[in-house]
Amino acid sequence: MKLQSCIVGICLALAGPYLPFAEGLIESDTATHTAVADGSWFSTTTWEGGEVPGEGAIAYVPEDISVYYDGSSEARLFAILVEGEFTISADNGGTTKLYVDTLFGVSESSIVVDGSDSTDGTIEVVFDPFDINDWKTSGATGWNDAAKAYYVDGALVYRHDGTTTLDDVEGVYGRFTKNTDGTFSGFDPDQLSIGFITMGSAYIRGQDKKDFIKLAEDAEDGDGSIVLSEDPVGWEVGDTIDVTGTEGGRWRSSTLSGTQDEIVTITSIVDKTVSFSPSLQYDHIGTCVWGKVFKAYVSNLTRNITFRSAHPDTISMRGHVMFMHNPDVDVRHAAFVDLGRTNKAKLLDDTFYTVSQNDDDDWVFDGPRDYDDDSDPDVRFWANPDEIENQRGRYAFHFHKMGTHAGADQAVAIGNVVQGSPGWGMVHHDSNALMEDNVVLMARGCGMVAESGSETGAWINNLSSSNRRNAADFVDDLVGYDTLGDADFKRLSRHQIEDKFRGGDGYGLASRLVEMVGNVAATSLHGIKLRGRGSPADNFPNLGPLVDGFDPDAFPIDAFPLNDNSFDGRVKRDLASFIKFEDNELYAIGRFALNSQDRDLAGQLELTSVVKNLSAWNSGNTMYLADTQTNYTFHNLISVDVKTGMSNQQATDITFVDSQFVRLEETHPLQQGDTAYDGQVFNFVNTTLTDVNGDPLTVDFINDKGGTANVLTDADVQDVPVTFTTNDNMDTTINLNTSDFTVVVDGTIHDSIGDDPFGGHPSEDESPDEREYDFDGKLDDYIAEYGAFTDSIGDYIILTEYIGDRVSGEHFGIDFAIDLIGYQGDTILIPTDDFQSVDWAGGFGWSGDWKLASNFSNILPMITEWNGNYVAAIRYGILNQRMTREFSNGIAGGTLTFKWDIDDLEDSEFAYAEVKDENGWHTVWTRSSPGNKSDLVGEADNLTQTTRDLSNYGTVTKVRFRLSSNTVGDDYLYVDDVDIR
């Protein structure tokens, strides 16, 4: 290892550092004012001693006490501790203003900020940091000895290189005590104070208004009014609005231009025409392609409830808002202005690592966290409080660790404005949350972020704009940073230390389980950016607390069988496919409208992510898919006036359906990077690509590294289910006698556009194409969850591999029987019969024989032969001919699989498959004349396999097949290979 290195501080955003300190952040025994009765903040009868809290007060609302703040005061409070109920209101048009350093709610508290009534006035909460030492020097009026001892400030804090001390001013630095033995204690070593922090329930409700509206007509330089496409409901004279830029985001060189968003103040509103001041300085021009109109959006930034920082220009003095560990949070129609302290222009420094250059001249992060070593996932080296300049987790608006388990309660954020943040705007972290109709503006790291990969819920109809900064604004004073270089540094920081979404993006998603519907990103570096782990790992390891994956029970299909929560925890965040990704619009984007990077595909999943109705216009590039991206299907994508259609590094099985790339500046629509490879496959189904003159483009590559681009039409697409053909690499046996717990899935997929090798994905570590499952230590739990079965051959389990069709994106479950050798546990008898015994008593798992019935005793079901295969046959089904059989054990939540052929059924003649549970018989399959096969009448020559899901029924105990026809004739239902499990 070379001797060129530097010390940096990195950490993970975890609950651990917050909760213990948070519970004691403000102590009740330090209170200067304690509420003793329900009532108004401004009433002397509310407070012990009859004095209303004033300058420097530490106010305490105990459990079972309700206090409402309904007035305005210029007094700067140090803290409000809420254990009971605290309500802020502005009834009857009043003006409510509160200045406070820290508003803090414990886990049982309830904090309400309510200005929702049409007659309510304005509410403003200002986070004004307190100079504790200065207050003590001036006498600390009202503070008791406990408060004077506990609340400290002014301890020295050093930059992460240790060379200089930071100017504390009245900010958050130095709010701790460094003891003589080198330990730390006291008030706020985690820099959590200054802001609104609560672990209790929170209800914030302002007055609703239309959050953002598309222009009806283009706006130009010099205009003092605009025409909107909808009525500006709730907008008022005096409101500030943002007109998003349509230029200024374009990527044209290594120098990034700024945005052209313009914030103006409304002077009049007449119908849909809004006048404002000052006049516009830029053109805001849309476009129209293929009948689709693209225009800029205008957002209203004014709300009657506002949370803001008193001193936004000094980052350490800014407030932040954090709702933590409790999903009972509902925040609507409020503004969060100039908040957030985590600075994404600088590296995080809250845990120490060493950055060094190895013998290959590659820069690496050294330290206790090693993705290739899971031996001790709990090791973390937290930085000392006196060495932390840039603590993560202090964002403008933050849902923090509220729970993502299946069925977790959902936090809500609707119709809010988050404006101005040096880091992230709205953060959705380890929580189930709904974020809808919000506006995020000027979040210099990223507008809206799903931080860790476990997040669930939905982002619907949000607008994120003007989140980028110029290249010169991306700075870091870390020693060695200039040597390391900007690109390498950012890559290392996001891969190794979870410091991502730093460049000014619209939406940043570490989680792929958040539904993305109807969102708009404008004038940002990237529109929507997805980030995975970006590191090699085993197939499905338990990630532990280091990097949160997602709860497999929260995924729509059971695609991760070895990660059931009962025995193996979470699934790596990058292995999921999108749940819903529709109707998102991205414009004036500097680099890539859609950017997906860092997926570890060692697991070789064949799940398909479907992106519907994505619009990208007037931007640098449509998309960038890098570092093992695969299985994306784009439906109805439209890309207008961009540079390239797609740039990629190691991407394959990318399919475009009914899509248009219009006026591409680059005549080669596919751009490949240096690490692209010759096995890449791209499919273009009914997709049009044109150059800037409207002339068709040939689908080929820039920097051709090989690969295949298939240009297809509807005629090339078959409406067929996904099927799977195994090859010689398949291993479907677990042998307990030899401790062989490995199962291998490999073969060829056949979907609607043909054959595709299973697991044929690019990978930096050249992992094999097949997918390997290791049941060592998991088999018993797997059987407890999914069952073990016995048939005439022996014991087995069922492993289901989900595979997506490359055109439709529909997922099909392919079942594999995994033989268990040496298994001594309990098994379930599976009813199955292939009729090869040539009698009605054959098969396995039944209670008795098939029971036969007919309206005519001489016309019963029979067993017949066709080309050496014996099948059951029901003929002449006059009114009702049937065969019925009972199971040895009832089966709940199973499937019925069988093969069938029908011949010569005419109108009103039907074949049925039915099952019986405790509520009676249920029809699960039926065929009539339209279902007839074009085959030989009276021969079982066209058997078709069908599977029916029985999970909607109770415990199923019987199955029967029935034929109902009107006349005696050559009417046949053939049945074979019946299987219920």
C-alpha positions, 0 to 999 in steps of 0.5 A, spaced: 500 500 500 502 506 498 503 512 503 499 516 500 492 517 504 487 521 507 482 520 513 475 521 511 469 520 516 463 516 513 457 513 516 451 509 515 444 512 517 442 508 522 437 508 528 442 506 533 445 513 534 439 517 534 434 514 539 438 513 545 441 521 545 434 523 542 430 520 548 434 525 552 435 530 548 431 535 552 430 533 559 424 535 563 428 536 569 431 542 566 425 546 564 424 553 566 416 552 565 412 546 566 405 546 563 400 544 569 393 545 566 390 544 559 390 551 556 393 556 551 400 557 551 399 565 552 395 564 559 398 564 565 394 559 568 397 554 564 404 554 567 406 552 574 408 559 577 403 563 572 409 565 568 408 565 560 415 562 557 419 567 554 426 569 551 431 563 553 425 558 556 425 551 556 418 549 556 415 542 558 408 539 556 408 533 560 404 527 559 396 528 559 397 535 558 394 539 552 397 546 550 395 550 544 399 555 541 395 561 538 398 567 538 405 570 536 411 572 540 418 574 538 421 571 544 426 566 542 425 559 546 431 555 547 426 548 547 420 545 547 419 538 550 412 535 549 410 529 552 403 530 552 399 534 546 402 541 543 397 544 538 399 550 534 393 554 530 391 560 527 384 561 528 380 566 525 385 569 520 390 570 526 398 570 525 401 565 529 409 565 530 414 561 534 421 562 534 425 556 537 431 552 537 429 545 538 421 543 538 422 536 540 416 530 541 418 524 545 415 517 543 408 518 546 407 525 544 402 528 539 404 535 536 399 538 531 400 544 527 393 546 524 391 551 519 386 547 515 380 551 515 378 557 510 378 562 515 385 560 519 391 565 518 398 564 517 403 559 522 410 560 522 415 556 526 422 559 525 428 555 528 433 560 531 439 557 534 441 559 541 447 561 543 447 557 550 454 560 552 452 567 551 446 566 555 449 563 561 454 569 561 448 573 561 445 570 567 441 564 564 435 567 566 430 562 569 435 556 568 436 551 574 443 548 575 441 542 571 439 546 565 446 550 566 450 543 567 446 539 561 446 544 556 453 546 553 456 549 547 462 552 544 466 545 544 472 545 539 470 542 533 475 540 527 475 539 520 475 532 518 482 533 516 484 535 523 487 541 521 483 547 523 477 548 528 470 550 525 467 557 527 461 555 532 457 561 531 450 560 534 450 553 530 449 546 532 457 545 533 460 543 539 453 542 543 457 536 547 462 535 553 468 532 552 470 529 558 478 528 561 478 521 559 476 522 552 469 520 552 463 524 550 457 526 554 452 531 555 447 535 550 447 533 543 453 530 540 449 527 534 448 534 532 440 533 532 438 539 535 435 545 532 429 544 528 423 539 529 424 532 531 419 528 534 418 520 535 411 521 537 405 522 532 405 529 528 399 532 524 400 538 520 395 541 516 395 547 512 390 550 506 389 546 500 391 549 493 393 546 486 400 545 487 403 545 480 400 546 473 402 546 466 402 552 462 397 552 456 401 557 452 409 558 452 412 563 456 417 568 453 423 573 456 419 579 458 412 576 459 409 579 465 403 574 465 402 566 463 396 562 461 395 556 465 392 549 463 387 549 469 384 553 474 389 556 479 385 553 485 387 556 492 392 561 488 392 568 491 395 575 489 402 575 493 403 568 492 410 566 490 410 561 484 416 558 480 416 557 473 420 551 471 426 552 466 426 548 459 433 550 457 439 551 461 439 543 464 442 541 457 449 537 457 453 540 452 460 540 455 464 538 461 461 545 464 454 544 467 450 550 466 445 553 471 437 552 471 432 557 468 427 556 473 424 563 475 421 565 482 416 571 481 410 574 485 403 574 483 400 581 482 393 578 479 389 572 477 384 573 472 381 566 470 387 562 468 391 568 466 396 569 472 400 576 472 406 577 476 412 581 478 418 581 476 417 579 468 421 573 466 428 573 464 428 567 460 424 563 454 420 557 457 418 553 451 415 547 450 414 542 444 409 538 441 410 531 438 405 525 435 400 529 438 403 530 445 403 537 448 409 538 452 409 545 456 413 547 462 410 547 469 408 552 474 408 551 482 405 555 487 411 555 493 406 559 498 403 555 504 399 558 510 404 554 514 411 555 514 417 552 517 424 555 516 431 557 518 432 564 521 439 564 518 439 559 512 446 562 509 450 558 515 449 551 514 450 549 521 445 554 523 440 551 519 434 547 522 431 540 520 425 536 520 425 529 522 419 524 524 422 518 526 420 511 529 413 512 528 408 512 522 403 516 525 405 522 521 400 526 516 403 532 513 399 536 508 399 543 505 405 546 509 412 549 506 419 547 509 423 553 507 431 553 507 432 547 512 437 542 512 444 541 514 447 535 511 451 538 505 451 534 499 457 538 496 461 535 501 463 528 503 460 525 510 464 525 515 461 522 521 465 515 521 472 514 520 475 511 514 481 511 510 482 513 503 488 510 500 491 508 493 493 501 492 499 498 488 494 498 482 493 506 483 486 504 484 483 509 490 480 505 495 476 506 502 479 502 507 476 500 514 472 496 518 466 495 513 468 490 507 462 488 503 466 481 501 466 480 509 460 478 512 463 476 518 462 482 523 457 486 520 456 490 526 463 493 526 462 501 525 467 506 527 463 512 529 467 519 528 468 523 535 463 529 536 469 534 535 471 531 528 464 531 525 462 537 520 457 534 516 453 529 519 448 525 515 441 525 516 439 532 517 435 533 512 429 539 510 424 533 511 425 526 513 421 520 514 426 516 518 425 509 520 418 508 521 418 501 519 417 497 512 415 490 514 409 487 510 403 491 513 407 497 516 403 503 517 404 509 512 406 516 513 403 521 509 406 527 506 401 531 501 401 538 498 407 540 501 413 545 499 420 544 500 424 549 498 432 550 499 436 545 501 444 544 501 443 536 501 436 532 500 429 535 500 424 530 502 427 524 505 423 517 505 428 512 509 426 505 512 419 507 512 412 506 508 410 512 506 405 516 501 408 522 498 403 526 493 402 532 490 409 535 493 413 541 490 421 540 491 425 546 489 433 547 489 435 541 493 442 541 491 443 534 493 437 531 490 429 533 491 426 526 493 430 520 496 428 513 498 435 512 502 436 505 504 433 500 499 427 498 504 422 503 502 415 502 500 409 506 499 408 511 493 410 517 490 405 520 486 404 526 482 410 530 485 414 536 482 422 536 483 425 542 480 432 546 479 435 541 484 442 542 480 448 546 481 454 548 477 460 544 476 464 549 480 459 548 486 461 541 487 467 542 492 470 538 498 476 540 502 478 533 504 485 532 504 487 528 498 480 530 494 484 533 488 488 527 487 483 522 488 478 526 482 471 528 482 468 522 478 472 516 482 471 520 489 463 520 488 463 513 485 467 510 491 463 514 496 456 511 493 459 504 493 462 504 499 460 509 504 452 510 502 454 517 500 450 518 494 445 522 490 450 528 491 449 532 484 443 535 484 437 530 481 430 530 481 428 523 484 433 518 488 431 511 489 435 506 492 429 502 493 425 499 487 419 498 491 416 505 491 411 506 486 413 512 481 407 515 478 405 521 475 412 525 477 415 531 474 422 532 474 425 539 471 432 542 470 436 537 474 442 533 473 438 527 472 431 526 472 430 519 476 436 516 479 436 509 481 442 506 485 443 499 488 449 496 492 454 497 486 458 491 490 459 484 489 456 479 494 453 472 495 446 470 492 442 472 497 446 474 503 442 477 510 445 484 509 444 485 517 444 492 519 449 495 514 445 496 508 438 495 509 434 491 504 427 490 503 422 485 506 420 480 501 413 479 504 412 486 501 414 484 494 408 482 490 410 475 488 414 470 492 420 471 488 425 470 494 424 464 497 430 463 501 429 470 504 423 469 508 423 473 514 422 467 518 429 465 517 433 469 512 431 476 513 431 482 507 433 481 500 438 486 497 435 492 495 437 492 487 434 485 486 427 487 486 423 489 479 419 495 479 412 495 482 409 500 478 413 506 474 408 510 470 407 516 467 413 520 469 415 526 465 422 529 465 425 535 462 430 540 461 435 535 464 442 536 464 445 529 463 440 523 463 433 523 464 433 516 467 439 513 470 440 506 473 446 504 476 450 499 480 446 493 480 449 486 483 446 481 479 450 475 481 443 472 483 441 472 476 434 474 477 429 474 471 424 479 474 422 484 469 421 492 470 416 495 466 416 503 465 410 505 462 409 512 458 415 515 460 416 522 457 423 525 456 424 532 452 429 537 451 434 534 455 441 531 455 440 524 454 434 519 455 437 514 459 443 511 462 444 504 464 450 502 467 453 496 471 449 490 470 442 493 468 438 488 465 430 486 464 427 493 463 421 493 458 419 500 456 412 501 454 410 508 450 416 511 451 417 518 448 423 522 447 424 528 444 430 533 442 435 529 446 442 527 444 442 520 445 437 514 446 440 510 451 447 510 453 450 503 457 455 500 460 453 492 461 446 492 460 442 487 456 435 485 455 432 492 454 426 492 450 422 498 447 415 497 445 410 502 442 416 507 443 418 514 439 425 517 439 424 523 436 429 528 433 435 525 436 441 529 435 446 523 435 445 519 429 447 512 433 441 511 438 445 506 442 451 509 445 456 504 449 461 505 454 468 502 455 465 496 459 460 494 454 460 487 451 458 483 445 453 479 448 448 485 450 441 484 447 436 490 445 429 489 442 425 495 439 418 493 438 414 497 434 419 503 435 421 509 431 427 513 431 428 519 427 434 524 427 433 532 428 430 532 421 425 527 422 429 522 418 429 515 420 435 512 424 438 505 423 438 502 430 446 501 431 451 503 436 456 508 438 463 505 440 460 499 438 462 493 443 458 488 439 451 486 441 445 485 438 439 490 436 433 486 434 428 491 430 421 487 431 414 488 429 407 485 432 408 480 427 414 478 431 411 477 437 407 471 440 402 471 445 405 465 449 406 464 456 413 464 459 416 457 459 423 454 461 427 448 458 433 446 462 440 444 460 445 439 463 447 444 468 441 444 472 441 440 479 435 439 482 437 434 488 438 436 495 442 430 498 442 430 506 446 424 506 452 428 503 450 435 505 449 437 498 444 443 499 446 446 493 440 447 487 442 450 480 437 453 475 439 453 468 436 453 461 433 457 456 427 461 457 422 462 451 417 468 451 413 472 446 419 474 442 423 467 442 429 464 446 433 467 451 438 464 455 437 464 463 441 469 467 445 471 461 447 478 464 453 482 464 457 482 471 464 485 473 466 479 476 464 474 471 459 470 475 456 464 471 449 465 468 446 459 472 442 461 478 445 458 485 440 456 491 444 454 497 439 451 502 444 449 507 442 451 514 435 454 511 432 447 509 428 446 515 425 453 515 424 453 507 419 446 508 416 449 514 414 455 510 413 452 503 412 444 505 415 438 503 411 433 499 411 425 497 409 422 491 410 415 488 418 417 486 420 420 493 420 426 497 421 433 494 420 440 495 417 445 490 422 451 488 419 457 484 423 461 479 419 467 477 421 470 470 418 476 466 416 476 459 420 481 455 415 485 452 409 484 456 413 484 463 408 479 466 411 474 471 410 467 470 412 462 476 416 456 473 416 450 478 421 445 479 421 439 483 427 439 488 428 431 490 430 430 497 435 424 498 435 422 506 429 427 508 426 424 514 421 429 516 414 430 515 411 430 508 404 432 505 401 427 500 400 430 493 394 427 489 397 426 482 394 421 477 397 420 470 392 414 468 398 410 466 396 404 471 390 403 466 385 403 472 381 408 476 385 407 483 392 409 480 396 415 482 398 417 489 395 421 495 388 419 494 382 417 499 379 411 494 378 411 487 375 415 482 368 415 482 364 415 475 357 418 474 353 419 468 346 420 466 346 413 462 349 407 466 352 404 459 356 411 458 361 412 463 368 415 463 373 410 460 381 410 460 383 410 453 390 410 449 393 415 444 400 413 442 402 409 448 399 415 453 393 413 457 388 418 459 381 419 462 376 420 457 369 423 458 364 422 452 357 423 450 356 428 456 349 428 455 347 433 461 352 431 466 357 426 465 363 426 471 369 423 474 370 425 482 376 423 487 377 425 494 384 427 497 388 423 502 389 430 506 385 437 504 389 442 501 389 450 502 392 455 498 394 450 492 394 449 485 390 444 480 394 442 474 392 438 469 392 436 461 386 436 457 383 436 450 376 437 447 373 435 441 367 436 437 363 441 442 358 445 439 354 451 442 352 451 449 356 444 450 361 445 456 367 441 459 369 443 466 374 442 472 371 443 479 374 443 486 370 442 493 371 446 499 367 447 506 363 451 502 361 446 496 363 446 489 367 451 485 368 451 477 375 453 476 376 451 469 371 451 463 371 450 455 366 451 450 366 450 443 370 456 442 376 452 445 375 446 441 382 444 438 383 443 431 385 436 431 382 429 430 376 428 433 376 422 438 383 422 439 387 425 445 392 428 440 392 435 442 393 435 450 394 442 453 397 443 460 393 448 465 394 450 472 389 454 476 390 457 483 386 455 488 388 460 494 381 463 493 378 457 496 378 454 503 381 447 504 380 443 498 378 436 499 375 433 492 376 434 484 372 433 479 371 433 471 365 434 468 362 434 461 355 437 459 353 436 452 346 436 449 346 430 444 349 424 443 355 424 439 363 425 438 363 430 444 370 428 448 373 431 454 380 428 455 384 429 462 391 427 464 396 428 469 392 431 474 396 434 480 394 438 486 399 441 491 
